[in-house]
Amino acid sequence: MPSFFRNVKIFFQILLFFLWNVSNAQETWDLERCVTHALENNIQIKKTEISSKISKHTLLQSKTEALPNLNGFVNNNYNFGQTIDPFTNEFATERVQSNAFSLNSSVTLFNGLQTWNTIKQNEYSFLASQKDIDKIKNDISLSVAANYLQVLFNEEQIEIASSQLRISEMQVERTQKLVYVGSLPKGSLLEIEAQKATEELNVVNAENALQMAYLDLKQLLELNASTDFKIEKPEMEIPTEPKILSTPGQVYDAALGKMPQIKSAEYRLGSNEKQLAVAKGGRSPRLALSGSYGTGYSGNRKEVVDTTGFSFIPLGATASGEEVFFPQYTTITEPRSFGKQLDDNLNQSVGLSLSVPIFNGWAVQTNINKARLAIENAEYDLQLARNQLRKDIEQAYANAVAALKKHRATKKSLIALEESFKYTEQKFNVGMVNAVEYNDVKNKLAKAQSDLLQAKYDYVFKTKILDFYQGIPLVF
C-alpha cells in the first residue's frame, strides 16, 4: 500500500511538471503572423476604417438624394375671433377647430448635373479613403518587418558577443597557466581579464538591446510587454551571386500602379474635378416637379338633418299694394362628420417650378474659383506623392547596393581577420605578442563580425522594400 501511494505521488508530480512546462512554453511567431496581428489590432487602421465608413455613408446619401422625397403633414388649429374658415369659406366669430392632412412630394428634374457630379465626387472620396487604409497597412507591415529583423539582428549580436566572451574565458585560463610557469608577465593576465570584463558587458548590452527590440515589436503589435513569445528565425544567408536588382526606374514604374498613396492622390484629384463640375452646375436653371394630396376637417362645418316647418315673413308690398311674403324654413343642423369632411375636402396638386439664377452675391463664381484652386492643390499633392515614392525607391536601391558592397568587403576582411586572430593567438600563447596587440586583433575581429551582420540585415531589408514596391509579399 505505501508503494501504491508513492507511485500516485510520483505520477502527479510528473503531471504537474508537464502542465507547468506546457503553460510556460513560448509561442513562436513568424513574420506573417506578426504582420497579421498588427494589422488586425492597430488603432490607427481602425480609425481610418471608421473614416472610410463615413465616406461610404456620404456616398449613399448623395445617391438617395436623386430620388423623390415624400413627407406627410398633420395640422391641428384653434381659431379665435373673426376669421375665414378655410374649409367652408365662411366668416366665423366663434372658436373654430380645424385639421389639415397632406402628403407632399418633389423631385429635382434638372440642376445642371449637380446631383450626378456630387455622386461621382463622393465615389472618388470613398475610393481614396480605402487607399488610405491600404497605405497605413503597408506602413505598418514595413515597420513590423523592420522590427522583426532588428530582433533577429540582436539575437545574432548576442551570439557574436557570447562567442567572443567564450574565447576570452578560455584565454584567461591559458594565460593564468602561462603566467604561473613564467612564460608571460602578470600584466598580460590583467589585460586579458579586463578584455573579458568588457566582453561580459558587451553580452549584457546585447541582451538589453534584444529585450528592447522585442519590446518595440510587441508595442507595434499592440501586445502587452508581459506577452512571452519568440520569433521564428528564417534562413537569410546572402548568396555568393545575389539576384540582380531591378533598376530604380523599373521599380518606380511598377510601383506607380500598385502603391495606394498614389491611387489615393489620384482619386482625390478626381474628387476635386467633380467638385468643380458641381460648382459650375450652380449656373444652370433648376427644374423641379412637385405634387401634393390632402384633405381637412372644420368644426364649423354644418349639415341639415331635418326640417320642422316653415312660416311666411312679410318682405314688403307690390306697386298695387299687395303684400309680399318670404317663406322661412325651420331646420335642424349638426356638425358634418369627420369622415365625410375628409371625403368632401380632398385636394390634389401637381406643379413644375423653374429657378433661374441671375445674381446671388457672386456665390457661384466663388465656389468655382475655390474648386479650381482645390484641383491645383490636389495636382501638387499627387506630384508630391510620386516624387516621394521615387525618392524612397532610389534611397532603398542605393542602400541595398551599398549594403551588398559592404557585405562583400566585410566578408573578405572577416576572413583575413579570422586568420590574423588565429596567428596572433598562437603568438600570444608563446609570448611573442603582448596582450594589447592580442586584444586589438580580437576587437577588430568582433567589429568585422558585427559589421558583416549589420550589412546582411541592411541588404535583406532594403531588397525586401524594393520587392514590396513591386507588389511582392513580405516574406523571409
Buried (B, 14 or more C-beta within 10 A) or exposed (E): EEEEEEEEEEEEEEEEEEEEEEEEEEEEBBBEBBBBBBBEEBEEBEEBBEEBEEBBEBBEEBEEEEEEEEEEEEEEEEBEEEBEBBBBEEEBEEEBEBBBBBEBBBEBEBBBBBBBBBBBBBBBBBBBBBBBBBBBBBBBBBBBBBBBBBBBBBBBBBEBBBBBBEBBEEBBEBBBEBBEEEEBBEEBBEBBBEBBEBBBEBBEEBBEBBEEBBEBBBEBBEBEEEEEBEBBEEEEEBEEEEEEBBEBEBBBEBBBEBBBBBBBBBBBBBBBBBBBBBBBBBEBEBBBBBBBBBBBBBBBBBEEEEEEEEEEEEEEEEEEEEEEEEEEEEBEEEEBEEEEBBEEBEEEEEEEEEEEEEEEEEEBBEBBEEBBEBBEEBBEBBEEBBEEBBEBBBEBBEBBBBBBEBBBBBBEBBEEBEEBBEEBBEBBBEEEBBBEBBBEBBBBBBBBBBBBBBBBBBBBBBBBBBBBBBEEEBEB
